[in-house]
Amino acid sequence: MKTIDDLTAELGTLAGKRILVRSDLNVPLDKETGAVTDDGRIRASLPTWQRLLDAGAKVIVVAHLGRPKGVPEAKYSLAPAVERAKELLPGVSISLAQDTVGEAAQAAVAALGDGELLVLENLRFNAGETSKDDAERGAFADQLAALADGFVSDGFGVVHRKQASVYDVAQKLPHAAGGLVLAEVEVLKRLTETPQRPYAVVLGGSKVSDKLGVIDNLLNTADRLLIGGGMVFTFLKAQGHEVGKSLLEEDQLETVRGYIERAAAQGVELVLPVDVVAAAAFAADAEHSTVAAEEIPADRLGLDIGAESGKLFASKLADCQTVFWNGPMGVFEMEPYSHGTRAVAQALVDGDAFSVVGGGDSAAAVRTLGFDEKGFGHISTGGGASLEFLEGKTLPGLTVLES
């Protein structure tokens, strides 16, 4: 992939050039105050922004937040993310345009000075951004490209999407991969091509169906597969155990049985919880207790792996040289059900493995639970993109940067 150095050579200089940067500012917001509750993706964007600003470029950032349906919605404005960016870069002139490619954006770009940064409003306020119609998507990309002299793709969390600001605009401007995208790809290639062993993969989160492809592929490369979170109950049910009212994907039981058989046949150690925190309801103050994983009461639902499972998982990670972790072990947002996720995070901090936290809820959990990010080898900004890379899929936002 072309780098910013290559883009600089192609344009002759970055000074005074309008550089469109696709970043990932899709951050969680407090439902009451609207403030950013996890600024990890914003902080991950800063090095590329700063490099371009230091070179004298006029930096135009585009990003999305949430899932608006192609029209402006106030609750999905990028304003909170921009306010947080201003706090993180106090010496930089940062402003927010009131639309994406309309009159406000065009006027703001025209007024932008060298070494200044402008964020355009939410890309998904425009139907062309996510359109499945190539012509509609291309027309919106034309509007974006008209605002700039060059393009830097640095939103790793969206490179698995064939969207206007990710794929189409790269075909219309001199382009490069930003530092974040390059770093993410380097880490994921290390996981897929040259992992040091033992190599363990820890998967959690709510649904098995979200991770079918990655399980299928990683059974060929991992030495150990540790399963927690809501998805574990489909594994337990597939083994014939009662799971009560726990999250269950009945339509995936046969697929999961196949994975269990494949793991045994291929010598991949499959590690499931031995105990579970089972609650009377999905609530922090619900009555709950720890039960054996195969003895979940019929009227309860599992919301975390138990303490013994936390110890078991930690022991299975202790000698590993490479670990990929995607998905929390329980409903970590509620304190009674956060301990399994904490146990896995602590095991990675305490161990010697090159540990990769695979974005999304896992990255948020690490920060929410108070862990120092420096204790992990790499914290990804792209959950879905990371998983699709590990599945072996072609990611359109990366392939377009190779030409």
C-alpha positions as CSV (number, residue, x, y, z in Angstrom):
1,M,0.0,0.0,0.0
2,K,1.1,3.6,-0.7
3,T,2.2,5.6,2.3
4,I,2.1,9.2,3.2
5,D,5.7,9.5,2.0
6,D,4.5,8.2,-1.4
7,L,1.6,10.7,-1.4
8,T,4.0,13.5,-0.6
9,A,6.2,12.6,-3.5
10,E,3.2,12.3,-5.8
11,L,1.9,15.8,-4.8
12,G,5.4,17.4,-4.6
13,T,4.6,18.7,-1.1
14,L,1.8,18.5,1.4
15,A,2.2,22.2,2.4
16,G,-1.0,24.0,1.3
17,K,-2.6,20.9,-0.1
18,R,-6.1,19.9,0.9
19,I,-5.8,16.3,2.3
20,L,-9.0,14.4,2.9
21,V,-8.6,11.9,5.7
22,R,-11.0,9.1,6.4
23,S,-10.8,8.6,10.1
24,D,-12.9,6.4,12.5
25,L,-14.7,8.7,15.0
26,N,-17.5,6.2,15.7
27,V,-17.2,6.6,19.5
28,P,-19.7,5.7,22.3
29,L,-21.6,8.7,23.8
30,D,-23.2,9.1,27.2
31,K,-27.0,8.8,26.8
32,E,-27.6,11.6,29.2
33,T,-24.9,14.2,28.5
34,G,-23.9,13.2,25.0
35,A,-20.3,13.3,25.9
36,V,-17.7,10.8,24.6
37,T,-17.3,7.9,27.0
38,D,-14.4,6.2,25.3
39,D,-12.1,8.3,23.2
40,G,-9.8,5.4,22.1
41,R,-10.6,5.8,18.4
42,I,-10.1,9.6,18.5
43,R,-6.7,9.2,20.2
44,A,-5.7,6.6,17.6
45,S,-6.5,9.1,14.8
46,L,-4.3,11.8,16.2
47,P,-0.8,10.7,15.0
48,T,-1.8,10.8,11.3
49,W,-3.6,14.1,11.7
50,Q,-0.6,15.6,13.4
51,R,1.8,14.4,10.8
52,L,-0.2,16.0,8.0
53,L,-0.7,19.2,10.1
54,D,3.0,19.4,10.8
55,A,3.7,19.2,7.0
56,G,1.5,22.3,6.5
57,A,-1.5,20.4,4.9
58,K,-5.1,21.6,5.1
59,V,-6.6,18.6,6.8
60,I,-10.2,17.7,6.1
61,V,-11.4,14.8,8.2
62,V,-14.5,12.7,7.3
63,A,-16.0,10.1,9.5
64,H,-19.3,8.6,10.6
65,L,-21.0,8.1,14.0
66,G,-23.9,5.6,14.6
67,R,-26.3,4.5,12.0
68,P,-28.3,7.4,10.6
69,K,-30.4,6.5,7.6
70,G,-29.0,8.9,5.0
71,V,-30.4,12.1,6.5
72,P,-29.2,14.4,9.3
73,E,-30.1,13.4,12.8
74,A,-28.9,15.6,15.7
75,K,-28.1,12.7,18.0
76,Y,-25.5,11.4,15.5
77,S,-23.6,14.7,15.0
78,L,-19.9,14.5,15.2
79,A,-19.8,17.5,17.5
80,P,-19.0,15.6,20.7
81,A,-16.1,13.8,18.9
82,V,-14.8,17.2,17.7
83,E,-15.0,18.7,21.1
84,R,-12.9,15.8,22.5
85,A,-10.4,16.2,19.7
86,K,-10.0,19.9,20.6
87,E,-9.2,18.9,24.1
88,L,-6.6,16.3,22.9
89,L,-5.0,18.8,20.4
90,P,-5.2,22.1,22.3
91,G,-2.7,23.9,20.0
92,V,-4.5,23.0,16.7
93,S,-7.3,25.0,15.0
94,I,-10.1,22.4,14.7
95,S,-13.6,23.2,13.5
96,L,-16.8,21.3,12.4
97,A,-18.6,22.0,9.2
98,Q,-22.4,21.9,9.5
99,D,-22.8,19.5,6.6
100,T,-20.7,17.0,4.7
101,V,-20.5,18.2,1.1
102,G,-22.9,21.1,1.0
103,E,-22.5,24.9,1.0
104,A,-21.3,24.9,4.6
105,A,-18.6,22.3,4.0
106,Q,-17.5,24.0,0.8
107,A,-17.2,27.4,2.4
108,A,-15.3,25.9,5.4
109,V,-12.9,24.1,3.1
110,A,-12.3,27.4,1.2
111,A,-11.5,29.2,4.4
112,L,-9.2,26.5,5.8
113,G,-5.6,27.6,6.4
114,D,-2.4,25.7,6.2
115,G,-1.9,23.5,9.3
116,E,-5.6,23.7,10.3
117,L,-8.1,20.9,10.6
118,L,-11.7,20.7,9.6
119,V,-14.1,17.9,10.4
120,L,-17.1,17.5,8.0
121,E,-20.4,16.4,9.5
122,N,-21.4,12.7,9.7
123,L,-20.9,11.0,6.3
124,R,-23.9,8.8,6.9
125,F,-26.2,11.9,6.8
126,N,-25.8,11.3,3.0
127,A,-27.4,8.3,1.5
128,G,-24.6,8.0,-1.1
129,E,-22.1,7.0,1.6
130,T,-23.4,3.5,2.2
131,S,-25.4,3.0,-1.0
132,K,-25.2,-0.4,-2.7
133,D,-25.7,1.4,-6.0
134,D,-22.3,2.1,-7.5
135,A,-23.5,5.2,-9.3
136,E,-25.0,6.8,-6.3
137,R,-22.0,5.9,-4.2
138,G,-19.7,7.2,-6.8
139,A,-21.5,10.5,-7.2
140,F,-21.1,11.1,-3.5
141,A,-17.4,10.2,-3.7
142,D,-17.1,12.8,-6.5
143,Q,-18.4,15.5,-4.2
144,L,-15.9,14.5,-1.5
145,A,-13.0,14.3,-3.9
146,A,-13.9,17.8,-5.2
147,L,-12.9,19.2,-1.8
148,A,-9.4,17.8,-1.8
149,D,-6.1,17.3,-3.6
150,G,-5.2,14.0,-2.0
151,F,-6.7,11.2,0.2
152,V,-5.4,9.4,3.3
153,S,-7.3,6.3,4.5
154,D,-6.9,6.0,8.2
155,G,-10.2,4.6,9.5
156,F,-9.3,0.9,9.9
157,G,-12.7,0.2,11.5
158,V,-14.4,0.7,8.2
159,V,-11.9,-0.8,5.6
160,H,-14.1,-3.9,5.3
161,R,-16.9,-1.7,3.9
162,K,-17.3,-0.8,0.3
163,Q,-18.4,2.7,1.0
164,A,-17.9,6.0,-0.8
165,S,-15.4,7.5,1.7
166,V,-13.5,4.2,2.1
167,Y,-13.4,2.7,-1.4
168,D,-14.7,5.0,-4.2
169,V,-12.9,8.2,-3.2
170,A,-9.6,6.4,-3.2
171,Q,-10.1,5.8,-6.9
172,K,-10.6,9.5,-7.6
173,L,-7.6,11.1,-5.8
174,P,-3.9,10.5,-5.2
175,H,-4.1,8.2,-2.1
176,A,-2.2,6.6,0.7
177,A,-2.8,4.5,3.8
178,G,-2.4,6.4,7.1
179,G,-0.2,5.3,9.9
180,L,-3.1,3.6,11.8
181,V,-4.2,1.5,8.9
182,L,-0.6,0.4,8.2
183,A,0.0,-0.5,11.9
184,E,-3.3,-2.5,12.1
185,V,-2.4,-4.5,8.9
186,E,1.1,-5.2,10.2
187,V,-0.3,-6.6,13.5
188,L,-2.9,-8.7,11.8
189,K,-0.4,-10.2,9.3
190,R,1.7,-11.1,12.3
191,L,-1.3,-13.0,13.7
192,T,-2.1,-14.8,10.4
193,E,1.3,-15.4,8.9
194,T,3.9,-15.6,11.6
195,P,2.4,-16.1,15.1
196,Q,4.7,-17.3,17.8
197,R,3.4,-20.3,19.6
198,P,1.5,-21.3,21.7
199,Y,-1.1,-19.1,20.0
200,A,-4.4,-18.7,21.8
201,V,-7.6,-17.0,20.6
202,V,-10.1,-15.8,23.1
203,L,-13.6,-15.1,21.7
204,G,-16.5,-13.6,23.6
205,G,-19.4,-11.3,22.9
206,S,-23.0,-12.1,22.4
207,K,-23.4,-14.2,19.2
208,V,-21.7,-17.2,17.7
209,S,-23.0,-16.1,14.3
210,D,-20.9,-13.0,14.4
211,K,-17.8,-15.1,14.7
212,L,-18.5,-18.1,12.5
213,G,-16.0,-17.2,9.8
214,V,-13.2,-16.4,12.2
215,I,-13.7,-19.6,14.2
216,D,-13.7,-21.6,11.0
217,N,-10.4,-20.0,9.8
218,L,-8.6,-19.9,13.2
219,L,-9.2,-23.6,13.8
220,N,-6.5,-24.0,11.2
221,T,-4.0,-21.7,12.9
222,A,-4.6,-21.4,16.6
223,D,-3.3,-23.8,19.2
224,R,-6.0,-23.0,21.8
225,L,-9.5,-21.5,21.4
226,L,-11.1,-20.1,24.6
227,I,-14.8,-19.3,24.4
228,G,-16.7,-17.0,26.8
229,G,-19.4,-14.3,26.6
230,G,-23.0,-14.9,25.4
231,M,-21.8,-17.1,22.6
232,V,-20.6,-19.8,25.0
233,F,-24.1,-20.9,25.7
234,T,-24.6,-22.2,22.2
235,F,-21.4,-24.3,22.7
236,L,-22.7,-25.6,26.1
237,K,-26.1,-26.4,24.6
238,A,-24.3,-28.2,21.7
239,Q,-22.6,-30.4,24.3
240,G,-26.0,-31.3,25.7
241,H,-26.1,-29.0,28.8
242,E,-29.0,-26.9,30.2
243,V,-28.5,-23.2,29.6
244,G,-31.7,-21.8,31.1
245,K,-32.7,-18.5,29.7
246,S,-29.2,-17.6,28.6
247,L,-28.6,-16.2,25.1
248,L,-28.8,-19.1,22.6
249,E,-28.7,-19.4,18.9
250,E,-30.6,-22.6,18.2
251,D,-29.9,-22.4,14.4
252,Q,-26.1,-22.6,15.1
253,L,-26.1,-25.7,17.2
254,E,-25.1,-28.1,14.4
255,T,-22.4,-25.7,13.2
256,V,-21.0,-25.4,16.7
257,R,-21.0,-29.2,17.1
258,G,-19.0,-29.4,13.9
259,Y,-16.4,-26.9,15.3
260,I,-16.1,-28.9,18.5
261,E,-15.4,-32.1,16.5
262,R,-13.0,-30.3,14.2
263,A,-11.1,-28.8,17.1
264,A,-10.6,-32.3,18.6
265,A,-9.6,-33.8,15.2
266,Q,-7.1,-31.0,14.5
267,G,-5.6,-30.9,18.0
268,V,-6.8,-27.5,18.8
269,E,-7.5,-27.2,22.6
270,L,-11.1,-25.9,23.0
271,V,-11.5,-24.3,26.5
272,L,-15.0,-23.6,27.8
273,P,-16.0,-22.1,31.1
274,V,-16.4,-24.5,34.1
275,D,-18.7,-22.1,36.0
276,V,-21.0,-19.3,35.1
277,V,-22.5,-16.3,37.0
278,A,-26.3,-17.0,36.5
279,A,-28.8,-14.2,37.3
280,A,-32.5,-14.0,37.7
281,A,-32.8,-11.1,35.3
282,F,-30.6,-9.0,33.0
283,A,-29.9,-6.4,35.6
284,A,-27.0,-5.4,37.8
285,D,-29.1,-5.7,41.0
286,A,-30.7,-9.0,40.0
287,E,-30.2,-12.0,42.3
288,H,-27.2,-13.9,41.0
289,S,-24.9,-16.8,42.0
290,T,-22.1,-18.8,40.5
291,V,-23.1,-22.3,39.3
292,A,-21.4,-25.1,37.4
293,A,-21.4,-24.4,33.7
294,E,-23.4,-27.6,33.0
295,E,-25.9,-26.8,35.8
296,I,-27.5,-23.4,34.9
297,P,-31.0,-23.3,36.4
298,A,-33.8,-23.3,33.9
299,D,-35.1,-20.0,35.2
300,R,-31.8,-18.1,35.1
301,L,-29.5,-16.6,32.5
302,G,-25.7,-16.6,32.4
303,L,-24.2,-13.2,32.3
304,D,-20.5,-13.9,33.0
305,I,-18.0,-16.7,33.3
306,G,-17.3,-17.6,36.9
307,A,-14.2,-17.2,39.1
308,E,-12.9,-20.7,38.5
309,S,-13.3,-20.2,34.7
310,G,-11.3,-16.9,35.0
311,K,-8.5,-18.8,36.7
312,L,-8.7,-21.6,34.1
313,F,-8.6,-19.1,31.2
314,A,-5.6,-17.3,32.9
315,S,-3.7,-20.6,33.2
316,K,-4.3,-21.4,29.5
317,L,-2.9,-18.0,28.5
318,A,0.1,-18.0,30.9
319,D,2.5,-19.7,28.6
320,C,1.3,-18.3,25.3
321,Q,3.5,-16.2,23.0
322,T,0.6,-14.8,20.9
323,V,-3.0,-14.1,22.0
324,F,-5.8,-12.5,20.0
325,W,-8.9,-11.5,22.1
326,N,-12.2,-10.3,20.7
327,G,-15.3,-10.0,22.8
328,P,-15.9,-9.6,26.5
329,M,-16.5,-12.6,28.8
330,G,-19.7,-11.2,30.2
331,V,-21.8,-8.1,30.5
332,F,-18.8,-6.1,31.7
333,E,-20.8,-2.8,31.8
334,M,-22.5,-4.2,35.0
335,E,-20.1,-4.6,37.8
336,P,-21.3,-8.0,39.1
337,Y,-20.7,-9.5,35.6
338,S,-17.4,-7.8,34.8
339,H,-15.0,-10.1,36.6
340,G,-14.5,-12.6,33.8
341,T,-13.5,-9.9,31.4
342,R,-11.2,-8.5,34.0
343,A,-9.6,-11.9,34.6
344,V,-8.7,-12.2,30.9
345,A,-7.4,-8.7,30.6
346,Q,-5.3,-9.2,33.7
347,A,-3.9,-12.5,32.4
348,L,-2.7,-10.7,29.2
349,V,-1.2,-7.8,31.2
350,D,0.6,-10.3,33.5
351,G,1.8,-12.6,30.6
352,D,4.6,-12.3,28.1
353,A,2.5,-12.9,25.0
354,F,2.2,-10.5,22.1
355,S,-1.5,-9.7,22.9
356,V,-3.9,-8.1,20.4
357,V,-7.2,-6.8,21.7
358,G,-9.5,-7.0,18.7
359,G,-11.4,-3.7,18.9
360,G,-15.1,-2.9,19.6
361,D,-16.4,-4.0,23.0
362,S,-13.1,-5.6,24.0
363,A,-11.2,-2.4,23.6
364,A,-13.9,-0.5,25.5
365,A,-13.8,-3.0,28.3
366,V,-10.1,-2.7,28.7
367,R,-10.4,1.0,29.2
368,T,-13.6,0.9,31.2
369,L,-12.1,-1.5,33.7
370,G,-9.1,0.8,34.1
371,F,-6.3,-1.2,32.5
372,D,-3.3,0.7,31.0
373,E,-3.3,0.2,27.3
374,K,0.5,-0.1,27.4
375,G,0.0,-3.5,29.0
376,F,-1.2,-5.0,25.8
377,G,0.7,-5.5,22.5
378,H,-1.9,-3.8,20.4
379,I,-5.4,-2.5,20.9
380,S,-7.2,-2.5,17.5
381,T,-9.7,0.1,16.5
382,G,-11.6,-2.2,14.2
383,G,-13.6,-5.1,15.6
384,G,-15.4,-6.2,12.4
385,A,-12.5,-5.3,10.2
386,S,-10.1,-7.3,12.4
387,L,-12.4,-10.3,12.3
388,E,-12.8,-10.3,8.6
389,F,-9.1,-10.0,8.0
390,L,-8.6,-13.0,10.3
391,E,-11.3,-14.8,8.3
392,G,-9.1,-14.4,5.2
393,K,-11.6,-12.1,3.5
394,T,-10.7,-9.5,1.0
395,L,-11.2,-6.0,2.5
396,P,-12.2,-3.5,-0.2
397,G,-10.8,-0.5,1.7
398,L,-7.4,-2.1,1.7
399,T,-7.2,-3.5,-1.8
400,V,-8.1,-0.1,-3.3
401,L,-5.0,1.3,-1.6
402,E,-2.8,-1.1,-3.4
403,S,-3.2,0.4,-6.8
